[in-house]
Amino acid sequence: MRSGAPDGGELLGDADRSAEVWVQVGLWGGLLSGAALVLIGVLTMIAGFVGPGVWISAVGALTVLGFVLMRRFRAR
């Protein structure tokens, strides 16, 4: 007689889907935060603070590059 409780396979499938959602949220969040750093760096340079603006933009560009590479090469 079946009790109606989900078996382990169903729970594992739900956990896999939930983990995939959080991976996507993290990757998109990283991309957006890197893009925001690039924008802040550009605005800083426009305001006349070229040195710090270059560094902020460089950090943002490396962040975006890192998250793009993670999206591209992550294990499935």
C-alpha positions as a Markdown table, in Angstrom:
| # | Residue | x | y | z |
|---|---|---|---|---|
| 1 | Met | 0.0 | 0.0 | 0.0 |
| 2 | Arg | 1.3 | 3.4 | -0.9 |
| 3 | Ser | 1.5 | 6.1 | 1.8 |
| 4 | Gly | 1.5 | 9.1 | -0.5 |
| 5 | Ala | 4.9 | 10.3 | 0.6 |
| 6 | Pro | 7.3 | 11.3 | -2.1 |
| 7 | Asp | 10.2 | 8.9 | -2.7 |
| 8 | Gly | 13.9 | 9.9 | -2.7 |
| 9 | Gly | 14.0 | 10.4 | -6.4 |
| 10 | Glu | 11.4 | 13.1 | -6.4 |
| 11 | Leu | 13.0 | 14.9 | -3.6 |
| 12 | Leu | 16.4 | 14.8 | -5.3 |
| 13 | Gly | 14.9 | 16.2 | -8.5 |
| 14 | Asp | 13.4 | 19.1 | -6.6 |
| 15 | Ala | 16.7 | 19.8 | -4.9 |
| 16 | Asp | 18.5 | 19.7 | -8.2 |
| 17 | Arg | 16.1 | 22.2 | -9.7 |
| 18 | Ser | 16.3 | 24.5 | -6.6 |
| 19 | Ala | 20.1 | 24.4 | -6.8 |
| 20 | Glu | 20.1 | 25.2 | -10.5 |
| 21 | Val | 17.9 | 28.2 | -9.8 |
| 22 | Trp | 20.3 | 29.5 | -7.1 |
| 23 | Val | 23.3 | 29.0 | -9.4 |
| 24 | Gln | 21.6 | 31.1 | -12.1 |
| 25 | Val | 20.7 | 33.8 | -9.5 |
| 26 | Gly | 24.3 | 33.9 | -8.4 |
| 27 | Leu | 25.7 | 34.1 | -11.9 |
| 28 | Trp | 23.3 | 36.8 | -13.0 |
| 29 | Gly | 23.9 | 38.7 | -9.8 |
| 30 | Gly | 27.7 | 38.6 | -10.4 |
| 31 | Leu | 27.3 | 39.8 | -13.9 |
| 32 | Leu | 25.1 | 42.7 | -12.9 |
| 33 | Ser | 27.4 | 43.7 | -10.0 |
| 34 | Gly | 30.4 | 43.7 | -12.3 |
| 35 | Ala | 28.5 | 45.8 | -14.9 |
| 36 | Ala | 27.5 | 48.2 | -12.1 |
| 37 | Leu | 31.2 | 48.6 | -11.1 |
| 38 | Val | 32.1 | 49.4 | -14.7 |
| 39 | Leu | 29.4 | 52.0 | -14.9 |
| 40 | Ile | 30.5 | 53.5 | -11.5 |
| 41 | Gly | 34.1 | 53.6 | -12.8 |
| 42 | Val | 33.1 | 55.4 | -16.0 |
| 43 | Leu | 31.1 | 57.9 | -14.1 |
| 44 | Thr | 34.0 | 58.5 | -11.7 |
| 45 | Met | 36.3 | 59.2 | -14.7 |
| 46 | Ile | 33.7 | 61.6 | -16.2 |
| 47 | Ala | 33.6 | 63.4 | -12.9 |
| 48 | Gly | 37.4 | 64.0 | -13.2 |
| 49 | Phe | 38.8 | 61.2 | -11.0 |
| 50 | Val | 40.5 | 59.3 | -13.7 |
| 51 | Gly | 42.9 | 57.2 | -11.7 |
| 52 | Pro | 40.3 | 55.7 | -9.3 |
| 53 | Gly | 37.8 | 55.4 | -12.2 |
| 54 | Val | 40.2 | 53.2 | -14.2 |
| 55 | Trp | 40.8 | 50.9 | -11.2 |
| 56 | Ile | 37.1 | 50.6 | -10.5 |
| 57 | Ser | 36.3 | 49.9 | -14.1 |
| 58 | Ala | 39.1 | 47.3 | -14.3 |
| 59 | Val | 37.8 | 45.5 | -11.2 |
| 60 | Gly | 34.3 | 45.5 | -12.7 |
| 61 | Ala | 35.5 | 44.3 | -16.1 |
| 62 | Leu | 37.4 | 41.4 | -14.5 |
| 63 | Thr | 34.3 | 40.5 | -12.4 |
| 64 | Val | 32.2 | 40.4 | -15.5 |
| 65 | Leu | 34.8 | 38.3 | -17.3 |
| 66 | Gly | 35.0 | 35.9 | -14.5 |
| 67 | Phe | 31.3 | 35.4 | -14.3 |
| 68 | Val | 31.0 | 35.0 | -18.1 |
| 69 | Leu | 33.7 | 32.3 | -18.0 |
| 70 | Met | 31.9 | 30.6 | -15.2 |
| 71 | Arg | 28.6 | 30.6 | -17.1 |
| 72 | Arg | 30.4 | 29.3 | -20.2 |
| 73 | Phe | 32.4 | 26.5 | -18.6 |
| 74 | Arg | 30.5 | 25.4 | -15.5 |
| 75 | Ala | 29.9 | 21.7 | -15.1 |
| 76 | Arg | 26.3 | 20.5 | -15.8 |
